[in-house]
Amino acid sequence: MDNDLNSLYPPKPFLEKEPIRQGHIAVTVFSLLLFALSFLLFFDNQLVFLLELIAVLIIHEGGHYLFMKLYKYENVRMLFVPLMGAFVHGQKDAYRQRESLMVVMAGPFPGIIIGIGLWLLGMNYQVPWMMETALLLFAVNILNLLPILPLDGGRMLSILFFEKIELFQVVFSFISSLTLIGIGYFMEWYVIMVFGFLMGFQVRSLHRRYLIHKGLKEDEVNFNSTYDNLSDRSYHFVKNHVLEHTPGLRRFVENMEGEETKTVVANEVKNMLVPPMDQDVTLFMKIMVIIGWFLAIFGPIYLMWNQGFFNKIYV
C-alpha cells in the first residue's frame, strides 16, 4: 500500500553526498588567523585576552573534534568565525545516541573541569592569567550548556528527549534572548548583548522548525529519516510545509526554474529532517547526564560565590 501511494508522487531530486575533503588543518589555521586579526582590529590592546580566548575555544572545540574522529565522523573540521567563536562540523550516515552524547559533552565538560582546576590554582597562588582563563572557560562553556539549539545544551537535550523539548526550546530561547540583552545593557557587557540579539534571530528559526515538524506530525509524515531513505511521498509533504513557512524560499521557487532551484529546495528539506538514531542510552545514564549538566552549570558559579568573587565585583 505504501509503495502504491509513493508511486503517485514525482521522484525527489537527487543530492550528491558531500565528498571527503582534504586540507582541513590549513582551513582551520586560516580561519584562526582571520579570527585573531578581526579581534585585534577592534581590540588592539587585548593581545593577552585574545590568546586566552583562543586557548579556551581550542579546548572546547578540540573535545568535539577528538570524539568525532574517535567515532568515525566524516569531513570533521574546526572553523573559527571572526568576532563570534568557533565550531566543529562532521557527519555520519548512522548515529548512536550514546556516541552523539559523548561528542556533545566532550566540549563543555572538560572545559569546566579545566576551568575549576585553573581557578583553584589561580586563587591559591594569585596568578591573574589563570583566573582570567578560568573565567573565560566558565563563561564559554556555561553559555554553551544552555538548553538552546544549536548550543551544546540544546543538542544534548535534543538527543535525550527530542520530541518533548522542541517547543520548550523555542520558549526558553526567547526568554534567554531577552535576558541576555537585558544583562548586557544594564551591566554594559556589550558582547553578551550582541549574543542575545543573535539568539533572537535563532528563535525565529527554531519556531519555524517547530511549526514544520508539528504539521508533519499532523499529516503522519515521518521526518526522522535521512534524505536518501525519505520516500517520494514524504518528500512532497516536507517540501510543502517548508515552502509554507518560508516565504522567501517560496518566492524564489515561483520566480526561478531549473535543476538548481530543485537542489536548493531539496537541501532545505534535508535540513528539516532528523536523522534516525539508535536509542542505546539507559534511564540511569540519562539521569547521570542531567545531573552532570546541572553540576557543570552551577558548580563553577557556586565555587566563585563561595570564594567571594561576586562580592569583589560590586565592592
Number of C-alpha atoms within 10 A of each C-alpha: 5 8 10 8 11 16 12 10 14 11 13 19 15 12 14 8 7 9 8 8 10 11 8 14 12 10 15 17 14 14 18 20 14 16 21 20 16 15 17 15 9 10 12 11 10 11 13 9 15 18 13 18 19 17 14 24 22 19 19 26 24 17 22 25 24 14 19 26 15 11 15 12 17 17 19 19 20 22 20 24 14 16 15 12 15 19 17 19 15 15 13 13 10 11 16 16 16 18 17 19 20 16 20 24 24 22 26 27 21 17 27 26 17 16 25 21 14 21 27 17 15 18 13 9 10 12 13 12 15 20 20 18 22 27 20 21 30 26 16 19 26 22 16 21 25 22 22 29 23 15 15 24 22 22 22 27 24 20 19 21 12 14 10 11 17 23 17 12 23 22 16 17 26 21 15 20 23 17 15 20 22 16 15 18 15 10 10 11 14 15 14 19 22 17 15 24 15 13 23 18 13 19 23 14 14 21 19 19 21 17 16 22 23 15 15 18 12 9 12 11 16 17 22 14 17 16 21 13 10 18 21 19 20 21 25 17 18 27 19 16 21 22 19 14 15 15 11 10 17 16 11 14 16 9 9 12 10 8 11 10 15 17 16 16 20 20 13 17 21 21 14 22 19 15 18 15 15 12 12 11 15 10 10 8 12 16 11 12 17 14 11 14 22 12 15 21 21 11 17 22 15 12 14 16 12 11 12 11 12 12 11 8 7 6 5
